[in-house]
């Protein structure tokens, strides 16, 4: 059915994953060679995993040898860090990946996009087939189900996302809230992206270097103001995310208290993700202020992670359900040709015996036509009744491989097909 060779953060340290990574430029060639070798291939490549899926029950050494050649690595390294799985286990693993329960960060949303990108790359390289296409379509569906039917993705874990969620809790309509981002580094950028993702539109960026604040404002939408306007910017804001990297606090408790007094009771959210902190001692105690620092956010992250972990069993149940559905589809796929061969075999025997009987009766004209019609109806009904139970059992039983093999042997279906092939070749 499916063979998987997978390396991830579970099986390999970062330095190994870095060394065995596949670049975007190299991916199409690998997929093309994978198709030539296995008939089809698809690869998921991220910073935390590298997974090759190919159709059929392949010997582990065959797949690992292919990967060793493609990754320019020795076979022992690949064998040490890649795990090979087949059939149900391979399907279940992919569904768990898409659902976010095999990730380093449980419930992450990015991995579903990575699964989708892997499928697109396979199609673009012409390395797809019906089984792998169906597998990845259903993996994407499983990932969506997990997020729609459970809370696996509802509780933010990153500092920037938690900061944005705190803002949305205080200001449900962020489009009408004024946001101040203090700093222009990566943390400030991630926080701004999270806030815009939740609908924030009125964002002001401030930094000691105005050019850097302006660059961030142009990239994310918003405006930049000179650092000299820090107090005015604080007074105008409803939400402040501070990530300046300053060695000393930028906002004292006195400064914040003075600003709050001018705001006439309007709520003010201060999220301090700087280290050292941008807000001085005592800011947390200012009336009218909600204040979070990194310790607060990390405590929320821990609670959120526990909440996500509580959803894992429900997600696993969805994964198991979808795996069973895919396996049933695949088994039906294998059963259909056997059922068709059986019915064709029975029909060929029926027609031959009806023709032989009619010749022996030596009937002519209307009498022959009448007998032929009756015989045709009768023999078709007999064949249909005889084949009904075997075909039903073939479709319903879980051990279909045994049934398929037995049925093909009992009715010598392979002998018939070999004979047909020989006639066609002749």
N, C-alpha and C positions, 0 to 999 in steps of 0.2 A: 504493500500500500504506500507507505511513506518511510523514508529513512532520514534521520536528523543527526547532524554532528554539531554540538553546541559548546561554545566556550563563553563564560560570563564571569561576573564578579564572584560567583560562587566557586569557580574552579581555577581561576587564574588571577594573580596580583596585577596591579595597574601596569607595571613595567612590561609584563608579558603581553597584556592586551594592547598596549601601545605598539610593541614590536610586531605584533601579528595583525595590525589593523589594515583594512583595505581602503584605498583612496577612492574618491568618486570617479576619477578618471580610469582607474583600473577595473571598476566594477563591471561595465558592459562586457569587456573581454572575458572576465571570469565566468559570467553567466553564459556567454556564448560557448565557451569550452565546456561548461557544465552541461549544457544541452547536448553537445556532441558526445559527451561521455556517458551521461545518464538518461538522456531523452528530454530532460527539462531540469531547471534548477532555479532556486531563489535564495537570496542571501539577505539576512538582517544584520547590518553592521552599525553599531553605536559605540560610544565610549565604554559601555559596560557589558557589551555582548557581541559575539560574532557567531551566527548560526546559519548553517547550510541545510536546506531542505531539498531532497530529490525524490522522485517517484520510485516505487518498488522496494523490495526487501533486499537491500545491498549489504554485502559483507562489510563490517566496520573498517577493515584494513583498506578496502577499495576507496571508501570515502575519505579516510584520513590521509591516504597517500595522495589523493587529488588535492586536498587542502595543503599538505606539506609542500607540494610543488608550486601551487598558486601563491602561497604565503612566503615562499623562499625560506622555509624553515626545515629543520631536520625532523624526521618522522617521530623520534622519541619525544620531542617537545610537544608536537601536535597531539600525540597519543596521551601524554600526561595531562594536558589541559582541556582537551575536548571530550565530551561525553556523547556516546552514540545511543540513539533510541529508535525504536521502530513502531510502526502501526499506531495503536491506540495511545501509547506513551508519547509518541512524537506529536500527535494531534493535540493531546491534552496539554503538553508543554507549551505549544504555540498559543493555545487559547488562554493559558494562564499568563503568558507574557503580554498578550493583547489586553487582558483584563487588569493588568497592573499588579498582580500578586506575586510575580517573580522578580520584581524590580528591587533595586537597592533602596529606593524610596517607595514604600508600599502605596499603591494607588496613583502613581504618577500618570499624568495625562499625555506626556510627550511620547511615550512608547507606542501608543495607538497610531499616532502619525507616522512613526518610524516603520511600523508594520505595513501601513498603507503605502509608504514610499518604497518599501521593498517589493511590494506587489507591482507597483507602477514600473519600477526598474526592470523587473522580470518581463513584463509585457513589452516594454520598449526595446529590450534586447532580443525579443522573439524566443525567449527561453521558457515560455509557459506551456502547460498542457492542461487538460480538463481537470485532472485531479488536484494539481497544485493551485489552479485558479479557484476551484471550489473551496479548497482548504483555506486560502487567504481571504476570500470573500466572507466565509463563515467566521474566521478569526476576528475580522473587523466587526462583524455583527455581535460576536460574543463580547468584545471589548465595550461596545456601546451598551449592550444589555447590562453588563456589570455596573456601569456608571449610572444607568437610568433606573435600575431596580434595587440597587444597594447604595449605601453611603460611602463606598470605598474612595471616592474622589472629592467628598464634600468638605473635608477638614484640612485646611492648608498646613503645610509643613515647613515651607521656606519662610525666612524672615520677611522677605518682601511681600509675599502673598498674605502672610498673617497681618502685616501692617495694613495692607489694603482691605482685608476683611474687617479689621477694627474700625477703619474709616467708614466702611459701608454700614457697619452696625450703628454707628453714631449718626451718620448721614445717609439714609437709605437711597436718596437720589443724589449721587455724587456729581451729576451734571450741574447741579446748582451750588456745589460747594467750592470754595476757594482753597487751592492746595499750594503749599510752599515746599519746595524741595531744596534743602540746604546741602550743597556739595555737588560735585560733578563726576564722581568716580563710578565704579561698577555698581556698588550698593545703591547709590542714588538713582542710577539708570534703571536697575531692576525694580526698585520701588515705584518709580514713575510709570514704568511699563505695566506693573500690576494694577496701579490705580486707573490708568487709562483703560485697561481691560475691564474694569468694573464700571466704566462710564464717566470717569472724571474728565472734564474738558478745560477748566480754568486752572492752569498750572503755571506757577511762577518758579523760575530757577534762579538761585543766587549762589555765588561762589566767590572766593577771594580773587580768582582770575576770571574776569568777565567773559573772555573769549570762550573759555571752556563751558561756562553756563549757557552762553549763546549757542554753542554747537549742539549741546544737549537739547535746548529748547527747539532748535530748528529740526532736529532729528525726530523728536517725540511730539512736537506741537506744544506751543506755549510761548512764554516770553521770559527774557532774562533781565534782571535788574542789577545795578552795581551793589557791591557788598556794603557800601556806606548806607544803603537804605534798609539794612537788616531789621531795625526796630519797626519801621513803617510796614515792611513786608510781613513781619510777625503779627502786627495788629490787624492787617487786612486778611489774614488767613483763617480758615476754619480747621484746616488739617496741616500739620507741619511734620515732615519727615526729615530728620537731621542725620546726615552722614558725611560730615565735612572732613574728618581726619585731623582736625585741629588738636594740638597737644593740650590746650586749655579750653574750658567751657566757653561757648559763645553766648549762652543765655543764662543769666543769673536768676535766682528766685525773685529778687526785687524787680528786675526788668519784666519778668513774666507777670508778676502781680500787678504792676503798673499798667501793662497792656490789657490785662483782663478787666481791670476797672473801667477802661474806656470802651469795652465791648458791650456794655449794658446787658450782661447776662447771657450773651450768645456763647454756646459751648465751644470749647477749644480742645482739639485732640493733638497731643504731642507724642510722636513716635521717635525715639532716640536709638538709632541703630549704629551710632558712631562708637568707636573705641579708640581713645578715651571718649567718654560721653560728652555730648555737646550741651547738655543742660546741667546746670549746677545743682548742688545739694539743696533740698527744700522745695524744688519745683513740684514734686509729687504732691506736696501738701497745700499747694495754692488752690483756693476755692474756685470752682468753675473750670478746672483743668482735669482732663484725663491723660495720664502720663504712662507710657510704656518704655522700658529700656530693653536691652538685649536679654537680660535674665527673665524678664516678664514674657517676652516673645518666645524664648526657648522653653519656658514652662508651658506655654500654650501649645507649642509644637509637640511637646511630650504627651500632653493630654490628647491632642489631635491624632497623634500616631497610635495611641491606645484605642481611640475610637475607630480608626481605620482597621486596626488589627481585629477588632471585634466584628468587622464585616467580612473578614477573609473566608470564614466557613460558608457564608451565603454566596460569595463569589465562586468558591470552589464547587458549590452545588450547581451553579449555572454552567461552569466549565465542564463538569461531568455530564450534564444534560446535553450540552452542545456536542461534546465528544461522542456520546452515544448516537446522537442524530447523524453525525458525519459517518460514523462506522456503519450505521444502518444503510445510509445512502450508498456507501462504497460496496457493501455486500450485495445490495440490490443490483448495482452496476455489474458485479461479477455474475450474478444469478441470471440476468436477462439473456445473455447469449446462450446459456445452457437450456433455458426454457424454450427459446426460439429453436435451438437445434433439436430438442426433443419433439416439439410440435411439428417441425418440418419432417422429422424422421417418421413420426406417426402418420402424417398426411401422405407421405410418399408410399408407405406400406398400404395404407387404405386405398389410395387410388389404383395401385398396381393390382390389389386383390379384387377390387370392384371390376376393373377392366377384364381380369382373367375370368371372373364369374360370368360376366355378360357374354363373353365369347363362348363359354361352355353352354349357355342357355340357347344360343343361336336364335335369338328373337329378331324380328324385323319391324320396321315402321313404328306405329303408335304404341304397340305393345312394348317394344324395346325402350322407347322414350319413357313410358310410364314406370316400368320396372327400374330403369336407371335412376329416375327421380326418387322413387321409394328407397332404393338401395343407398343412394347418396345421403338422404336424410337419416336413415337408420344407422349407417356406419359412422357418420359424423357424430351422432349422439353417443354412440358407444365409445368412440375415441375421447370425446369430451368428458364423459363420466369416468373413464379409466384414468385419465391424466389429471383430473381435478385434485385428488388428494395428494399425489406426489408433488404437484406444482405448488399447492398451498403449503405443504410442509417445507418445501424448499424456500419459500418466501418468508415463512414465519420463524423457523428454527434459528437459534443463535449460532449453532455449529454448522453453518452452511457449507464451509469448505469440505467437511466430511460428506455431506449430502451431495454436493456438486460432483465430487470425485466418484462417489459410489454410483450416482445416476449415469454419469458419462461412461463409466465402465460397464454397468449392467446393460445399457442400451447401445454400447459401442459407438457412441457419438463421435469420438475422435477418429475412429476407423472410417466412418462415413465422410467426415470432413476431409480426411486425408485423401480419400478416393475422389471427392469432388475437386480438391486442389490439383490432383494428378490429371484429371480430365481437363481442367482449365489450362494447365501447363501444356498439355498435349495439343 
